[in-house]
Amino acid sequence: MKTPNPLNTFARRTPLYSTLLALGAFLYPLSGVAQTAAATLPTTPIGQLGAELIRHINNDSPAQIQQWAPSVLSAAVPAVDKADFVANISSAARDSGGVDLFDVRTDPRRPGPLQMVVKARRTGQLGLFFIAADPAQPSQLAQAYLGPMDDPALYADWPQKAVSHTELARLIHDTLDRLERTQDFSGCVTVTVHAKTIFDECRGEADRRFAVPIDKQTRFHIASIGKTFTAVAIAQLVEAGKLSWDTTLAQVVPEYPDHEAAKKITVWQLLHHTSGLGDMLVPEYFANRERFIAPADYLGLIARQPKLSEPGKEWNYSNAGFMLLGRIIENVSHQDYDGYIQRHIFTPVGMQASGFDRLDEITPKLAVGYYRDGMFSSIWKMDWSKIQFKGGPAGGGYSNNTDMLLFADALRNGRLVKPATLAKMFADQVPAGPGGYAAGFGDRLSHGSPIRGHAGGIEGSTANLQMVWNANAAVAMTSNQGPSETWMLAERIADLLAAEVEKPHKP
């Protein structure tokens, strides 16, 4: 299998952040960058393209950029991706007051792409470009993404070694205060160690129209964290002998329209994003989203989308793949997806604040989601036009920190699947950056301890659930804002918890 390309995950803006957050710390985050006076772009084709992007943002009107930008994107960039990138840099020209180069990074493991950080003159906000030149046409971009980035100073005083729980709580508290002050953050962070809560605080508003404050009972949409529920449900069915990891899609979803592909795609591949399928949140979906309620409603839409690779050949993050897993759960269990998750995960664990809502339903205590009208904009908009009509197997459900931590504790302690099944879920991971992608979970090492979980994000939502395996600790972070980089706070906390149980190195 080919080593996964992190840039393949930056597909289009809406599923883009689902993907970015799902991988958590596995996409080479730049949160540790430091500005230097010597920040310069390389004298290479990709460096020249980076300079050209900055020049047009600083000198052109949004209308001029909309005319120019498509010419610098190669035919390899899908039409939807082109439209999103053009919209993002157009809004940067509108809202930034001009940008300056802040930092430049390349990954020695992938020498082609360039990571370029820019700083808005008007607001001081940072933006992160991931760009790569087309090998066949070096004057054009084959991959292009622009998104928000947290100020590196946010974590400047965070240590690299273990601290007391009192000091950790102070660090988190101060960071939340700064996020609220500088980014208008709203959301909650909760940390447990051996099932004891050592930090639990919220900030901001659940509904900005009526100034309703967020509290510890507020529910949030959690985006792709819901993929973990789907993965556990599949593992339960395998454990019960109703499925195998190698079962093909054709065997359990014979109604899937692409019969040839279904014969090749396995449950294991769907769980690991190696099925070759791509996304389902495409223009056709958003033009008719009220028609897509149950997993069966998506089958034709998914089958009509271009395949990204042959099954088992490449890693490509796929919302579509997890929607198909939801249909597998329904066909094998003879229960609807929502009902299965409620009966076999939420109820046994005691998750009373979790579920799957429709846009036209009233869910008590559910926060309204917000997103910025442009990455350098200060204007908030409600997310209703940007999200799924109903959450499901690929994400989009709701929960709160208490419920997510109950789920983490039950999973780790064998109350949802047996230890042997859990071990299989984390075996044979697909490499993804410095960590790996297991069966529905990200997994990376920090201070010798596995950190396992999932993040999620889309317009109106940023969330992260990370389990620090050797410390029997967990971090839950929820926010009714997105896309944003605040998911990194949970990763930073997890690193310090992992440092607590780091074993001394033996010479």
ROBA-271305 format. One record per atom (N, C-alpha, C, O): residue in one letter; x, z, y. Coordinates in steps of 0.05 Angstrom, whole numbers, plus 5000, padded with zeros to 4 digits. Layout:
% ROBA-271305
AXZY/...
//
This chain:
% ROBA-271305
M501750004976/M500050005000/M501750005025/M503850135026/K500949855045/K502449845070/K502250115085/K500050235085/T504450195097/T504350435114/T502350385137/T502450175149/P500450575142/P498450525162/P499550505190/P501450635197/N498350325205/N499150285232/N497350455250/N494950395252/P498450655264/P496750815281/P495150655301/P492950735308/L496250435311/L494850285331/L492350145320/L490650075335/N492250105293/N489849995282/N487450165286/N485150065285/T487850425292/T485550595295/T484350575323/T482150655327/F485850455342/F484750435369/F483250175372/F484149985384/A480850175361/A479449925358/A477649865383/A478249675397/R475650025387/R474049985411/R473350265421/R473550465407/R472450285446/R472350535459/R470550735445/R471250965442/T468150655435/T466350845424/T467450965398/T467751205396/P467950795377/P469150915353/P472050985357/P473251135341/L473350885378/L476150935383/L476751235382/L478651315368/Y475251395396/Y475951675397/Y475051825372/Y476252025365/S472951725359/S472451835332/S474951815315/S475652005301/T476251595317/T478551545301/T480951705311/T482251845295/L481451705337/L483651855348/L483452145340/L485452255331/L481052275344/L480752555339/L480652605309/L481652825300/A479652425292/A479552475264/A482352515253/A482652675234/L484352375264/L487052405254/L488452645267/L490652715258/G487252765287/G488552995299/G491352935308/G491852755323/A493153095297/A495953085306/A497452865292/A499952845295/F496152685277/F497552495261/F498052225275/F499152045263/L497252205301/L497651955315/L499851985336/L499651865358/Y501952135329/Y504252155346/Y503552245374/Y504152095393/P502252475378/P501352545405/P503752585423/P505952655415/L503252535449/L505352555469/L505152805485/L506152815508/S503753015475/S503253245492/S505753395498/S505553585515/G507953335486/G510453475493/G512253325512/G514553395516/V511253105524/V512952945540/V513553085566/V512053255575/A515853015578/A516553125603/A517252895622/A518552705614/Q516452925647/Q517052715666/Q519952725674/Q521052935678/T521152495675/T523952475684/T524152265705/T522652075706/A526052305723/A526452115745/A527351845734/A527051635747/A528351845709/A529451605698/A527451445681/A528251265666/A524851515682/A522851385667/A522751085675/A521851025697/T523650915657/T523650625663/T522650475638/T522950575616/L521550245643/L520650075621/L522949915610/L524649835625/P522949865584/P525149705572/P524949415581/P522849315588/T527249285582/T527349005590/T526848825565/T528548675557/T524548855554/T523648715531/T520948585537/T519748655558/P520048405521/P517348285526/P515148495529/P513448475547/I515248705512/I513048905515/I513449075540/I511549155552/G515949125548/G516449265573/G515549105597/G514449215616/Q515948845596/Q515048675618/Q512048665619/Q510948665641/L510748665596/L507748675596/L506748945608/L504748945622/G508149165601/G507449425612/G507649425642/G505849525656/A509849315653/A510149295682/A508049125694/A507049195716/E507248915681/E505148735692/E502448885693/E500948845712/L501849045673/L499349195674/L499349385697/L497349395712/I501549535702/I501649715724/I501349565751/I499949655769/R502649335753/R502549185778/R499749095784/R498849105807/H498249005764/H495548905769/H493649135776/H491949115793/I493949365762/I492349595769/I492749685798/I490849765811/N495249665807/N495949755834/N495149555856/N494749635879/N495049305849/N494649095870/N492048945869/N491248825889/D490648955846/D488248785843/D485648955846/D485749195842/S483548825853/S480848945852/S479848945824/S480948785807/P477849105817/P476749085790/P475848805783/P476148725760/A474648665802/A473748395795/A476048205789/A475948035771/Q478248245804/Q480648075798/Q481848145771/Q482647965756/I481848395764/I482848475737/I481148365715/I482148275695/Q478548365719/Q476748255699/Q477247955694/Q476747845672/Q478147825715/Q478847535711/Q481547505698/Q481947325682/W483547675706/W486247635696/W486647755668/W487947615651/A485747985663/A486448135639/A486047985613/A487748005595/P483747845609/P483447705583/P485647505577/P486247455553/S487047405598/S489247205593/S491647335580/S493347195569/V491947595583/V494347735572/V493847845544/V495647955532/L491347825534/L490647915508/L490547675489/L489147485494/S491947705467/S492247475448/S489647445432/S487847615432/A489547225417/A487247165400/A486947365378/A484847385365/A489147515372/A489047715351/A487347955358/A486548105340/V486747995384/V485148225393/V482148145391/V481347945403/P480548295375/P477748225373/P476348235400/P477148375418/A474148085402/A472748065427/A471748335438/A471948385462/V470748505421/V469848765430/V472048935441/V471749065461/D474448925428/D476749065437/D477648965464/D478449125482/K477548705467/K478348585493/K476548695515/K477548775537/A473948695510/A472048785531/A472549075538/A472449145562/D473149245519/D473649525525/D476149565541/D476249725559/F478249425533/F480849455547/F480549355576/F481549485594/V479249135580/V478849025607/V477249225623/V477849265647/A475149335611/A473549535626/A475149785634/A474849885656/N476949865616/N478550105621/N480550065644/N480750235661/I481949835643/I483949795665/I482549725691/I483649775712/S480149605689/S478649555714/S477749815727/S477949845751/S476850005711/S476050265722/S478550415733/S478350565752/A480850375720/A483350495730/A484050385758/A484850545775/A483650125762/A484150005788/A482150115809/A482950155832/R479750165800/R477650265818/R478050555826/R477650635850/D478850725807/D478751015811/D481451155816/D481551375826/S483651025809/S486251165808/S487651185835/S489151375839/G487050995854/G488650985878/G491350885873/G493250925889/G491750745851/G494350645842/G495550835822/G494951075822/V497350735805/V498650905784/V501650875786/V502650665794/D502951085777/D505951085775/D506751135747/D505351285732/L508951015739/L510051065712/L510951355710/L512451445726/F509951495690/F510551775686/F512451825663/F514351985665/D512151675641/D513951705618/D513651465600/D511551325600/V515651405585/V515651185566/V516751275539/V518851415539/R515451215518/R516351285491/R516151055472/R514250895474/T517951045453/T517750865430/T518051035405/T519451235406/D516950955383/D517151095358/D519250945341/D518850715334/P521451075334/P523550945318/P522550845292/P523650665280/R520350965282/R519150875256/R517650615260/R517150465241/R516750565285/R515250325291/R516350215318/R515250275339/P518550065317/P519849985342/P518349785359/P519149745382/G516249665349/G514749465365/G513049575387/G513349495410/P511149755380/P509349855401/P510750025422/P512850145417/L509450035445/L510450195467/L508350395476/L506050325478/Q509150645480/Q507450855490/Q508250905519/Q510450985525/M506350855537/M506950855566/M504951045580/M502550995579/V506051245593/V504351435607/V504451375637/V506551335649/V502051355650/V501851305678/V500351545691/V498751675678/K500851585717/K499651805732/K498051685756/K499151535771/A495551765758/A493851675780/A494651805806/A494952045807/R495051645827/R495951755852/R493751925865/R494352115879/R491251845862/R489051985875/R488352255863/R487852445877/T488452265836/T487552505823/T489752655808/T489452895801/G492052525803/G494152655787/G493652645758/G495252755742/Q491452525749/Q490852505720/Q492752315707/Q493752125719/L493152365681/L494952195665/L493352005647/L491252085637/G494351775643/G493251575625/G495351485606/G497751455613/L494651435581/L496551355560/L495851075550/L493651025540/F497750895553/F497650625542/F498950615515/F501250725512/F497650495495/F499050405470/F498850105471/F496649995470/I501149975472/I501049685473/I503149565454/I505249695448/A502649325445/A504549185427/A504248885432/A502048785434/A506548755434/A506548465439/A505848315413/A506448405391/D504748085417/D504147905394/D506747765386/D507947625402/P507647805361/P510147685353/P510247375357/P512247265363/A507847255353/A507746965356/A507646875385/A508446655392/Q506647055402/Q506546995431/Q507347245447/Q505547395456/P509847285450/P510847535462/P509847595490/P510147815500/S508747395503/S507747435530/S504947535530/S503747575552/Q503747585506/Q501047685504/Q501047945487/Q502847985471/L499048095491/L498648345476/L497048295451/L494848185452/A498048385429/A496448385404/A494948635400/A492848635386/Q495848855412/Q494549115410/Q494649245438/Q496749245451/A492349355446/A492249465473/A490149685475/A487849655466/Y491049915485/Y489250145487/Y490050305512/Y492450335517/L488150405527/L488650585549/L486650815547/L484250765546/G487651055547/G485951295545/G487051525560/G489351515569/P485551745562/P486451975577/P488552135562/P488852115538/M490052295577/M492152455565/M492352715581/M492252715605/D492652935567/D492953195580/D495653215594/D497653095585/D495753365615/D498253425629/D500053585611/D499153795601/P502553505606/P504353655589/P504753945599/P505454115583/A504453985625/A504754265635/A502754455624/A503154695625/L500554355612/L498554525601/L499654715579/L498754935577/Y501554605564/Y502754765543/Y505654845548/Y507154905529/A506554825573/A509354865579/A510355145571/A512655175563/D508555345573/D509455625567/D508755705539/D508955945532/W507755515522/W507155585495/W509655595478/W511255405478/P510255815464/P512655835448/P512555665423/P510355575415/Q514755635410/Q514955485385/Q514855665361/Q514455575338/K515255925366/K515256125344/K512856305345/K511256295364/A512456455324/A510056625321/A509956835344/A511956925354/V507556895352/V507057095372/V504857285361/V503557225341/S504557515373/S502457705365/S499757575371/S499457395387/H497757685357/H495057575362/H494057635390/H492557485401/T495057855401/T494357915429/T495557705448/T494157615466/E498057635443/E499257435460/E498057155455/E497757005474/L497357095430/L496056835425/L493356825440/L492656615451/A491857045439/A489257045453/A489657005483/A488156865496/R491757125495/R492357085523/R492956795529/R491956675549/L494656665512/L495356385516/L492856205515/L492556035532/I491056255496/I488656085494/I486856135518/I485855945530/H486556385525/H484856455548/H485856315574/H484256195588/D488456335579/D489556215603/D489355905602/D488855785623/T489655795579/T489455505576/T486655405581/T486155205594/L484655555571/L481855485576/L481155505605/L479755345616/D482255715618/D481855745647/D482955505662/D481655395680/R485255415654/R486455195668/R484954935663/R484554775681/L484054895638/L482454655631/L479854655647/L478954445656/E478654885650/E476154905665/E476654845695/E475054705708/R478954935705/R479554895733/R480354615739/R479654505760/T481954495722/T483054225728/T481453995716/T481553775727/Q480054045694/Q478653825681/Q475653875678/Q474153725666/D474654105690/D471854165689/D470954195660/D468754115652/F472654315643/F472154345615/F469754515609/F469254715622/S468254425588/S466054595578/S466254585547/S466454375536/G466054815535/G466254835506/G467055105497/G467155295513/C467655135471/C468255385458/C470755355440/C471155145429/V472255575438/V474455585419/V474255855404/V473956065416/T474455845377/T474356085361/T476556065340/T477155855329/V477856295336/V480156315317/V479656545298/V478956765307/T479956495272/T479756715253/T482256725236/T483556515230/V482956965227/V485157015209/V484157205187/V483257425193/H484257115162/H483057275140/H480157345146/H479357575141/A478757145157/A475857175163/A475257365185/A472957435190/K477357465199/K476957645222/K477357485248/K479357345251/T475457505266/T475657355291/T477657485310/T477457725316/I479657325319/I481657435337/I481357305365/I482557405384/F479657095367/F479156975393/F476456825392/F475956695372/D474856855412/D472256725413/D471256715441/D470056905451/E471656495455/E470856465483/E469656195488/E470355995475/C467956175508/C466655925517/C466955895547/C467356095562/R466755645555/R466855585584/R464755365590/R463855225572/G463955345615/G462455115624/G459455125619/G458355335613/E458254895621/E455354865620/E454354685598/E455554475592/A452254775585/A450954615564/A449154395575/A448754195562/D448154435599/D446454245613/D447154255643/D446354455656/R448454055653/R449354055681/R447054025700/R447254105723/R444853905692/R442553865710/R441354135718/R440554165741/F441254325700/F439954575706/F441954815705/F441155045704/A444554745705/A446654955705/A446355155683/A446555395687/V445655065658/V445355235635/V448055295623/V449455115615/P448955545623/P451655605613/P451855575583/P449855625568/I454155505573/I454755505545/I455155795536/I456455955550/D454155865512/D454756125500/D455456085471/D455655855461/K455956295457/K456956275429/K454856175409/K455556125386/Q452356155418/Q450256045401/Q449755745407/Q448155615393/T451055635427/T450655355434/T451555175411/T453655215399/R449954975406/R450654775385/R451754525399/R450954465422/F453654395386/F454954165397/F454853935376/F454953995352/H454753695385/H455253465367/H458253475360/H459953525377/I458853435334/I461653475325/I462853215315/I464953215302/A461552985320/A462652725314/A463752715285/A462352785267/S466252625282/S467252565255/S467952805238/S468752765215/I467753045249/I468053275231/I466053265209/I466553375187/G463753135213/G461753105193/G462752955168/G461552985147/K464852805170/K465952665147/K466852865126/K466952805102/T467653105134/T468553305114/T466153395097/T466553455073/F463753415108/F461453485092/F460953265071/F460353325048/T461153015079/T460752795061/T462852805038/T462152755015/A465352855045/A467452865025/A466953085005/A467353044981/V466153315015/V465653544996/V463253474979/V463253544955/A461253354989/A458953274973/A459753084951/A458853114928/I461352894957/I462352704936/I463952864915/I463552814891/A465653044924/A467253204905/A465453374887/A466053404863/Q463253474897/Q461353624881/Q460153454859/Q459753534836/L459453214867/L458253024847/L460252934826/L459552894803/V462752904834/V464852844814/V465153084795/V465353054771/E465253324807/E465553564791/E463153594771/E463553704749/A460853504779/A458453534762/A458353304741/A456453304725/G460253124742/G460352904722/G458452674728/G457952504711/K457452664753/K455652444760/K457052214773/K455852004777/L459552244779/L461252044791/L464052084781/L464752284769/S465751884785/S468651914782/S469951814808/S468651664823/W472351894812/W473751794836/W474151494836/W474351364857/D474151384812/D474651094809/D472050934806/D472150694802/T469751064808/T467250924807/T467150714829/T467950764852/T466250474823/T466150264843/T463550274858/T461550384849/L463550164882/L461150154899/L458950004884/L456650074886/A459649794870/A457649634855/A456249794834/A453849744829/Q457549984822/Q456350144801/Q454250334811/Q452350404797/V454550434836/V452750634846/V451050544870/V449050674877/V451750324882/V450150204904/V449749904898/V450849744912/P448349844877/P448049564869/P446549394890/P446749154890/E445149524908/E443749384929/E445549294953/E444549164971/Y448049374952/Y449849294974/Y450148984974/Y450848874953/P449648854996/P449548554996/P452048414988/P451948204975/D454448524994/D456948384987/D457748464959/D459348654956/H456648334939/H457148414912/H460048394903/H461048564889/E461448184912/E464248154904/E465948374915/E467548484900/A465648454940/A467148674952/A466448934938/A468149094932/A463848974932/A462949224919/A464249264892/A464649494883/K464849044878/K466149074852/K469049184854/K470149284835/K470249144878/K473049224881/K473449494895/K475549614892/I471449574910/I471749814927/I470950064910/I468850064897/T472750264911/T472250504895/T471550744914/T472050734938/V470450944902/V469851194916/V472351304929/V472351394952/W474551304914/W477051414924/W478051264949/W478951384968/Q477751004948/Q478550844971/Q476750904996/Q477750915018/L474250934991/L472350995013/L473151265026/L473051285051/L473851455010/L474551725020/L477151715036/L477551885054/H478951525030/H481551515042/H481851295063/H484051255073/H479751165070/H479750945090/H481550715081/H482950595097/T481550655055/T483150435045/T481450225032/T482350065016/S478850225038/S477050035026/S477249755038/S476249565027/G478549735061/G478649475075/G476349425094/G476349225108/L474449615095/L472249595113/L472949705140/L474849855143/G471449615160/G472049705187/G469949885198/G469250085186/D468849805221/D466949985235/D464149875232/D463749645224/M462250035240/M459449955241/M458249995269/M456049885274/L459550135286/L458650175314/L459449935331/L461149955349/V458149715325/V458749455337/V456349385355/V454349515354/P456649175372/P454449105390/P451749065376/P449649145387/E451748955352/E449248925337/E447949185332/E445449215334/Y449549395327/Y448349665322/Y447149765348/Y444849855348/F448549755370/F447549875395/F445249725407/F443649835422/A444949465399/A442649315408/A440049395394/A437849335403/N440449525370/N438049595354/N438349865341/N437549905318/R439650055355/R440450295341/R438150465330/R438550625311/E435750445342/E433550605332/E432650515304/E431050655291/R433650285295/R432950185268/R434750305247/R434250285223/F436950435255/F438950535236/F438650835234/F439750985251/I437250925214/I436651215210/I438051315185/I439751495186/A437351195162/A438451275136/A440751095129/A441050875139/P442551195110/P444751025102/P443950745092/P445450555097/A441750725079/A440850465069/A440350265091/A440650025087/D439750365115/D439250185137/D441750035147/D441549835160/Y444050145140/Y446650035149/Y447849825130/Y449749695137/L446749795106/L448149635086/L448649355095/L450849255092/G446549225105/G446848945113/G448748915137/G450448735138/L448549105156/L450349105179/L453249125171/L454948975181/I453849315153/I456549355144/I457649105129/I459849025134/A455948995112/A456848765096/A457448525114/A458948345107/R456148505137/R456548275155/R459148305172/R459948105185/Q460348535173/Q462748575190/Q465248455177/Q465448465152/P467148355193/P469648255181/P471148465166/P471248695175/K472348395144/K473948575129/K476748595142/K477748395152/L477948825141/L480548865154/L482848825134/L485048765142/S482248855108/S484248815088/S482948805061/S480548855059/E484448735040/E483448765013/E483249055006/E484949215015/P481349134989/P481149414981/P483749524969/P485049394952/G484549754978/G486949884967/G489549794979/G491649894971/K489549614999/K491949495009/K492949635035/K495349675039/E491149705052/E491849825078/E490050055086/E487850075076/W491050225103/W489550445114/W488350345141/W489750275159/N485650345142/N484250285167/N481850475169/N480050455153/Y481950645189/Y479850835193/Y477050705193/Y476750505208/S475250795177/S472750655173/S470350835174/S469850985155/N468750825195/N466150955196/N464350835175/N462650975163/A464550575172/A462750435153/A463150545124/A461250575109/G465650595117/G466250695090/G464850955085/G463951005063/F464751135105/F463451395100/F460451365100/F459051525088/M459351175115/M456451125113/M455751035084/M453751125074/L457450875072/L456950795044/L457251025025/L455751045006/L459051215031/L459151455014/L456551615016/L455651734996/G455351615040/G452751745042/G450651615024/G448951755012/R450651355023/R448751215005/R449351274976/R447551304960/I451951304969/I452651374942/I451551654935/I450451694914/I451751844954/I450752114949/I447752094944/I446752234926/E446251934959/E443351914955/E442651794928/E440951894914/N444051574921/N443351444895/N444051614871/N442551614851/V446251764873/V447151914849/V445652184847/V444952264825/S445052304870/S443752574869/S440652544869/S439252744863/H439652304876/H436752264879/H435552444901/H433252534899/Q437152494921/Q436252644945/Q437152494970/Q439152344969/D435652524991/D436552405016/D439052545026/D439452785019/Y440752405041/Y443352515049/Y442952785064/Y444352985056/D441252795084/D440953045099/D440153275081/D441153495083/G438253215063/G437253425045/G439453525026/G439653765021/Y441053335016/Y443253424998/Y445253605013/Y445953825002/I446053525036/I447953695051/I446753965058/I448154165056/Q444253965065/Q442954225071/Q442854405047/Q443554645049/R442154295024/R441754465000/R444454544987/R444654764976/H446454374988/H448854414973/H451254504990/H453354584979/I451054495016/I453254575033/I452254775054/I453155005055/F450354695071/F449554865093/F448255125084/F449055345092/T446355115066/T444855355057/T446655535041/T446655775047/P448155445021/P449855625006/P451955775023/P452655995017/V452855635044/V454955755061/V453755925082/V455156095094/G451255895088/G450056045110/G450255915137/G450256045158/M450455645137/M450755495162/M447955445174/M446755245168/Q447055625191/Q444255615201/Q444055455227/Q441855405236/A446255375238/A446255235264/A447154945262/A447854825282/S447054835238/S448054565233/S445954385223/S444054475210/G446154125230/G444153935220/G444753655231/G446853605242/F442753485228/F443053205237/F440553135253/F438353125242/D440853085279/D438653035296/D438452745304/D440352595302/R436052665313/R435652405325/R435652445356/R435152665366/L436152225370/L436252235399/L433552315411/L433452435432/D431352255397/D428752315408/D427652575399/D425252635404/E429252745386/E428453005377/E429453225396/E431553185409/I428053445397/I428853675413/I430053875394/I428653985377/T432653925396/T434054115379/T434854355396/T436454335415/P433754595390/P434254825406/P437254885408/P438754865388/K438154965432/K440955055437/K442954825435/K445354885435/L442154575433/L444054355430/L444954265458/L443254195475/A447554265463/A448654195489/A448253895494/A448453735476/V447753825519/V447753545528/V450653455530/V452353595540/G451153215519/G453853105520/G454352945546/G452552815557/Y456852955555/Y457652815580/Y460252665576/Y461952745560/Y460552445591/Y463052305591/Y463652215619/Y461852195636/R466152155625/R467052065651/R466351765655/R466651605637/D465551705679/D465051425686/D467651285693/D468151205716/G469451255673/G472151155678/G474151385674/G473551605682/M476451325662/M478251535655/M479451685678/M480351915675/F479551555702/F480551695726/F478251775745/F478751845768/S475851755735/S473551815752/S472852115750/S473452245730/S471552215771/S470652495771/S467652505766/S466452725766/I466352285761/I463452265757/I462752305728/I463852165711/W460952495723/W459952535695/W457452375690/W455752345708/K457152275666/K454752145658/K453852255631/K455552345615/M451252255626/M450252355600/M450652135579/M450751895585/D451052225554/D452052055533/D449851905518/D450551765498/W447351925525/W445251825508/W445451525502/W444551435480/S446551375520/S446651085515/S449051005499/S449450765492/K450851195492/K453351135480/K453651225451/K455551145437/I451851385441/I452151515415/I450151405395/I448351255402/Q450551485370/Q448751405349/Q445951515354/Q445551725366/F443851365345/F441151455347/F440751705329/F439151875336/K442151705307/K441951945289/K444651985275/K445851795266/G445452235273/G447852305259/G447552265229/G445252265219/G449752255214/G449552215185/G452252235172/G453952395181/P452752095150/P455052125133/P457752075147/P459752195139/A457751905168/A460251845181/A460752025205/A462852015217/G458852195212/G459052375234/G456652365252/G454752225247/G456752525274/G454652525293/G452652745290/G450752765305/G453052925270/G451353155267/G452053365287/G453753325304/Y450753595285/Y451353815304/Y452054075288/Y451254105265/S453454255302/S454154505290/S455154695313/S454954615336/N456154925306/N457555095325/N459955215311/N460455175288/N461655355327/N464155455316/N463655645293/N465155645273/T461655815295/T461156005273/T460655865247/T461755935226/D458955665248/D458255515223/D460755365212/D461255375188/M462255235230/M464555085220/M466555275207/M467855195187/L466955515217/L468855695205/L467755815179/L469355875161/L465155835176/L463955915151/L464555695130/L465255755107/F464255445138/F464855225120/F467855225112/F468455185088/A469655265131/A472455275125/A473155495105/A474655455086/D471955725109/D472555955091/D471455905063/D472755965043/A469055785061/A467855725035/A469455515020/A469755534996/L470355315035/L471955105022/L474555215011/L475255164988/R475955365028/R478655465019/R478455654996/R480255664979/N476255804995/N475956014975/N474255934951/N473356114936/G473855674947/G472755574922/G469755614919/G468755604897/R468255644941/R465355684939/R463855424942/R461455424938/L465155204948/L463854944950/L464754764927/L463054624916/V467254754921/V468354614898/V470454794884/V471554974897/K470954744859/K472954894845/K475754844855/K476254624866/P477655034852/P480354984861/P481654734850/P483054594865/A481154664825/A482354414814/A481254174828/A482753984833/T478654174835/T477553944849/T478653924877/T479353714887/L478954154890/L480054164917/L482954064917/L483753914935/A484454144897/A487254044895/A487353744892/A489053614903/K485453634876/K485353344873/K484753204899/K485752994905/M482953324915/M482253204941/M484653174959/M484852994976/F486553364957/F488953354974/F491353234961/F493553234972/A491053124937/A493152984923/A493252684930/A491152574939/D495552564927/D495752274931/D494652184959/D493151994960/Q495552324980/Q494652255006/Q495751985016/Q497851895006/V494351865034/V495351625047/V497051705071/V496051855088/P499551615073/P501151695096/P499851605122/P498851385125/A499851785141/A498751725168/A500351885188/A499952125192/G502251745201/G503951885221/G505652095207/G506752045185/P506052325219/P507652535207/P506252685185/P507452855172/G503652625180/G502152755159/G500952555140/G502052345135/G498552625130/G497252445112/G494252475115/G493252665127/Y492752285103/Y489852295102/Y489052335074/Y489552165057/A487752565068/A486852625041/A483952525038/A483152345052/A482552635018/A479852545013/A477952665034/A476652875029/G477752535057/G476052635079/G477252835097/G475752945114/F479752895094/F481053095111/F483852995119/F485152855104/G484653065143/G487453035151/G489053265140/G488053485135/D491653225136/D493453425125/D496153385136/D497353165134/R497353585148/R500053575159/R501353845154/R500054045150/L504053845154/L505554085151/L506454195178/L507354035195/S506254455182/S507354585206/S508554855197/S507155015186/H511054895203/H512455135195/H512155185165/H511955415156/G512154975149/G511954995120/G509155035109/G508755045085/S507155055126/S504355095117/S502754845121/S502854715142/P501054765101/P499254545106/P497154625127/P496054845126/I496554445145/I494454475164/I492454255158/I493054015160/R490054335149/R488154145138/R485554155154/R484554375161/G484353925160/G481853925174/G481153655184/G481953455172/H479553645205/H478653395216/H477953445245/H477053665253/A478353245261/A477453255289/A475353035293/A475052865276/G473953045315/G471952845320/G471552815350/G471952995366/G470752575358/G470252535386/G469052265391/G469552065377/I467352255411/I465952015420/I464952095448/I465352315456/E463751905462/E462651985488/E460852225484/E459052225468/G461452435500/G459752675499/G460652885479/G459253085476/S462752845465/S463553035444/S466553025439/S467752815436/T467753265438/T470453295428/T470453545410/T469553755419/A471353525386/A471353755368/A473653745349/A474853535344/N474453975339/N476653995320/N476354235302/N475754455312/L476654205277/L476754425257/L479254405241/L479654205227/Q480954605243/Q483554605229/Q483854865213/Q483455085224/M484654835188/M485155055170/M488155085165/M489354905155/V489155315172/V492055375167/V492255505140/V491755745137/W492955345120/W492455415092/W493955665084/W492755845072/N496555685089/N498055905079/N497456165094/N498056385084/A496356145118/A495656385134/A492856475130/A492056675142/N491256325114/N488356385111/N487156415139/N485656605144/A487756225156/A486756225184/A485455965190/A485855765177/A483755965211/A482455725219/A481855725248/A481555935261/V481655485260/V481055445288/V478755245290/V478855035278/A476755325306/A474555135312/A474355105342/A474455295357/M474154855350/M473954785379/M471654585382/M471654375369/T469754645400/T467554465405/T467254425435/T467754605451/S466454185443/S466054125472/S463953905474/S463753725457/N462353925495/N460353725501/N461353525521/N459853415538/Q463953465520/Q465253265537/Q466953085519/Q468153185499/G467152835525/G468952665510/G468652375520/G466652305533/P470552205514/P473052275500/P474952435517/P475052405542/S476452615504/S478452775518/S480652845499/S480552785475/E482752965510/E485053045494/E484953345487/E486953455477/T482753485493/T482653775489/T482753855460/T483154085454/W482353655442/W482653715413/W485453815407/W485753965387/M487353745423/M490153835418/M490454135420/M492354245409/L488654265435/L488854565437/L488654685409/L490154875403/A486754595393/A486554705366/A489054655349/A489754825333/E490354425353/E492854375339/E495054565347/E496554655330/R495254615373/R497254805383/R496855085372/R498755215364/I494355165372/I493755435361/I494455445331/I495655635322/A493755235316/A494355225288/A497355245282/A498155375264/D498955115299/D501855125296/D502855405298/D504555495283/L501855555318/L502755835321/L501856015298/L503256195290/L499455965288/L498556115265/L500256055240/L500856225224/A501055805237/A502755725215/A505455865217/A506655935197/A506455895242/A509056025246/A509056315236/A511156425229/E506756435235/E506556715227/E507456755197/E508456965190/V506956555181/V507456575152/V509856405144/V510256365120/E511356305163/E513656145156/E515756305142/E516456525151/K516656205119/K518656355104/K521456295115/K522056065122/P523156505117/P525956455128/P527356255111/P527156245086/H528956085124/H530455885110/H532756015095/H534256175106/K533055945070/K535256045054/K537655845054/K537255615048/P540055935062/P542355755063/P543155665036/P544955505033/
//
